[in-house]
Amino acid sequence: GDSPALRIVDFFLDNRLFDYSKEEVIQNLSMGRGTFFEYWRELEGFNVVKVTRQIGKSKLYRLNEENEIVKRLLMLDSALCKRAMEKAVEEAREERKAVPV
């Protein structure tokens, strides 16, 4: 299966507009707490995630878009999305050509 660290990063890539508490990430990923915290420490150590604000005792996090690793992941994600969109457009064009008028 997918690496827990990659699942966490992917969650933040897919949800870049918002910040999340650790509990929200755990719930959204249906990941065990022990597994989550084992890999979370690693992501914090590489400064992949950062605290954006605090509500009560809960800290909220998002990707650290100033981090070089995250910048490269965002570029890769963007390129993959662009390629998928181009493929979908091409397939739609091919389907239109195949439909008799």
N, C-alpha and C positions, 0 to 999 in steps of 0.2 A: 504494500500500500504506500500511500504518500507519506513522506517524512513529516512528523509533527511540526517541525520548524517551518517547512514549506507551506503547510496548511495554514499556520498562523499568519505568515507573510501574505499568502494569497488572500486570506480574509480581509486584511487591511488594504491590499491592492484593489479588491472588488468594492470596498466600502470607504474610499478615500475622502469622501465629503464629511464624514462624521468621526468623532472620537469615541472610544469605547473603554469601559472598565475591564479589568481582567476577567471578572465574572461573566460579563456579557460575551466576551470572546469564547470563554469555555463553553457557555451554553450554546452559542451559535454553531460552534464546531462539534458539539457533542463529544468533547474530549475529556478524558480523565484529568482531575486536578493535578495529580502527581506528574503525569506526562507533560501537561501544560507548563507547570512551573519549572520542570527540568529544562525545557527548551526556551522558555521565556527568559531565563537568566542569561542564556547564550545570546539571544537577540538583543537584550539590554546591553550586554557586554560589548557587542559590536556596534552599539548605538543605532540599530535598525529601527527601533521604536523610541518614542519620546513622550514625556508627560506633556499634555496640553493644558490641563486644568485640574482642579480638585473640587469635588462636591462632597462636603462633609468629610468622611474618612476615605472616600473612594477617589483614586486618581484615574483620570481618563487619558488614553493613549491614542496615538496615530503613528503612521510611518514617519520617520525622520527624513523628509525629502531633501535635506541638505547633505545626507550621508551618501558617499560615492557609490556604495553597494546598492542603495535604494534608487539612486538616479539611474543606474544601469538596469535595474529591474523594471523601472518605469519605462525606459526606452524600449526594452525587450517586449514588455506588455503592450505598448503602443504599436510596435511593429507587427506583433502577432495579431492584434485586433484589426489593423489595417489590411493585412494579408487575408484574414478570414472574411472581411467585408468585401474585398475585391473578388474573392472566390464566389461568395454568395451572389454578387451582382452578375458575374459572368454566367453562373448557373441559371439565374433568372432570365438572362438574355437568351441562353440556349433553349430554355423551356418555351419562351415566346416564339422562337423560330420554329419549334417543333409543332406548335399548335396550328392546324389548318384554319385558314380565314374563310 
